Amino acid sequence: MSAEDNKAVARRYWDEGWGTGNVAILDEIFAPDTIVHSQERTAPTRGGGGTGITRWRTAIPELRSTVEDIFAEGDKVIVRWTLRGTHRGNIEIPSVATIPPTGKQVSMAGMDIYYFKGGKIVEYWRHWSSLQLLQQLGVVPTAG
């Protein structure tokens, strides 16, 4: 598959998966043994992210996702993204705690790097600012 084809798959993940909560499409996007690297995990794990989408959309029911930038070269795609909404349900941050609803508006920015084989994501790296989110929720004070 071309870099443009891979970009289209990554955009579909954000538009349909995160944007509408349609986790049924994830089997079409991710290989069954996808390796996930994230600061929420201490070691790479396997899986396509359906539980993450459901967890975040439960905590922030009207979650809006925006692809800010998307770049591709060869078998890698980079997506810079933003998630926005109102914190209305329990939100679990594995390295911190479960935070009860605050009713506060939140905005989370992050970046994913996807590695493709055969038209599916087989490995990805996700980086986002959990500190920024915790500050918005009032769990951690802002500096200054």
JORA-V878297 format. One record per backbone hydrogen bond with DSSP energy under -0.5 kcal/mol. NH is the residue of the N-H (numbers start at 1). CO is the residue of the C=O. If there is no record, write none. Layout:
nh=<NH,NH>
co=<CO,CO>
//
This chain:
nh=<6,7,8,9,10,11,12,13,14,15,16,17,17,18,19,20,21,22,23,25,26,27,28,29,29,30,31,34,35,36,36,37,39,41,45,47,53,54,55,56,57,58,59,60,63,64,66,68,68,69,71,73,76,77,78,79,80,81,81,82,83,84,85,87,88,88,89,91,93,93,94,96,97,99,99,100,102,103,106,108,110,111,112,113,114,115,116,116,117,120,121,122,123,124,125,126,127,129,130,133,134,135,136,137,138,139,140>
co=<2,3,4,5,6,7,8,9,10,11,12,12,13,13,14,16,17,16,21,22,23,24,25,25,26,26,121,31,122,34,45,124,126,38,36,34,49,50,51,52,53,54,55,56,60,84,82,66,80,80,78,76,73,114,71,112,69,79,110,66,108,64,106,104,59,86,59,99,91,97,92,93,93,91,97,98,87,87,85,83,81,127,79,125,77,123,75,114,120,117,29,115,115,35,113,37,111,109,128,129,130,131,132,133,135,134,134>
//
